[in-house]
Amino acid sequence: MSKLIFCDTNKCTNCRLCIYACSFVKNKKFSITKSRIKVLDKNHEVSVAVACNHCEDAPCVAHCPTKALENNEGIIKIHEEKCIGCGWCIIHCPVGAISFDADKRVVAICDICDGDPECVKICPINALEIIEDREGYTRKMHEIGLKTAKELI
C-alpha cells in the first residue's frame, strides 16, 4: 500500500515552503528546480502542490527506454545509473510530477521521504497531508473537486 501526498487547494497559499524543504533535504540547496514537489498556481487564486501519484500502472515506468524507473512496493523509484535523461517519463507523467535535474542529467521523482515527507511536515497551514490508501486519496480529490466546481458555477 502506497502513501500519497494530498494537497487541499482550499488551504494552499502558494508559500512554496514545501518546494524549498524538499530541495534542501534531497539536494542541500534551496531551489525550485531541485524540488520533487511542484506548486501550480492559477492566477494567484488557486494553488496546488503536486507530487508523484505513484500510479499502479505508471506510464513513466512503462515508457522508460532504459528501465531506470520501477514500481517498488507502491513507490516509483529511479535508478540514476540507468537514467539517460531522455525525458520520456516526464512526457508521460499524467500529473506532471517528474522533474529533471540538470546538474546530474537525470530525472527526480518524489519518494515520499521514506514515509515521512518534509513537505508535509513544513506546511504551515496543513494544506499537505499523507493519505495512506489510494481510495482515500481519490475520495479527498473528489470532495475538493466538487467544492471547487460549486464555487465556480
Disulfide bonds with the S-S distance in Angstrom:
none
